[in-house]
């Protein structure tokens, strides 16, 4: 690749995660009373966020957000990256920015000045490791095209777009602006679909984005089948053919499949002693793959780095690595 200042710049919802372990009965009760969908991301308002926080068991709080997690993992591999996302002018916002900067991630998005608080995600983890997310977006949805740093995007090998941020119209416009800047500079654009319910809300616009503005797509099985409205995994290769240059599809314990220029690469999942919390698995996979891609590795090795990162983050509570991912890079890829 041509010389760049950053290997990866991510644009996403700047959130603080609040994680708690709960039993299945807790999820069933909240579903019955509040329509909370197990295993998905549920958008909630400030009153519901306060109510749910009040009934949650003791929790772990840390900077998060899907694209923020990806950048943390990318930096943990040793990659140089940047992040664009909106926080409030408050303590949580300051903590979020501080966390990224201490990891070596460039971050200078101007905080929201109108008093809207920093967004946060209440994550409920059941004994099987499944996570149910309840997200109060707060200041995150205030991101506008004016927040897109053209110099940073133009100097990034890949710009990574978080599908969760596709709800607000102004954020959607920011995505298109970033993609235009990246391609004009000869760079690549990547998108993660984030959540099948998110895809259901914006299928037409997502398809336009994938078909016309994205070079590298990340999704899991349910997200890609939702996007193209197919009901059998065996139908997926046909519907994604020719849509974008690289498509990376994660399949949990079945590993992942990478489609690239007509070739198909099956990447096994990494061995795992214990699965504790699946929060951030897809974010970590994207980080590992993109670290490999931006450092000249082939599809198989890039996919394996994604699998390595995903295995590390699901082995403990929280979506960010607890050990330097750089120490897990196979010797032949270092």
Buried (B, 14 or more C-beta within 10 A) or exposed (E): EEEBBBBBBBBBBBBBBBBBBBEEEBBEBBBEEEEBBBBBBBBBEEEBBEEBBEEBEEBBBBBBBBBBBBBBBBBBBBBBBBBBBBBBBBEBBBBBBEBBEEBBBBBEBEBBEEEBBBBBBBBBBBEEBBBBBBBBBBBBBBBBBEBBBBEBBBBBBBBBBBBBBBBBEEBBBBBBBBBBBBBEBEBBBBBBBBBBBBBEEBBEEBBEBBEEBBBBBBBBBBBBBBBBEBEEBEEBEEBBEEBBEBBBBBBBEEBBBBBBEEEEBEBEBBEEEEBBBBBBBBBBBBBBBBBBBBBEBBBEBBBBBBBBBBBBBBBBBBBBBEEEBBEBBEEEBE
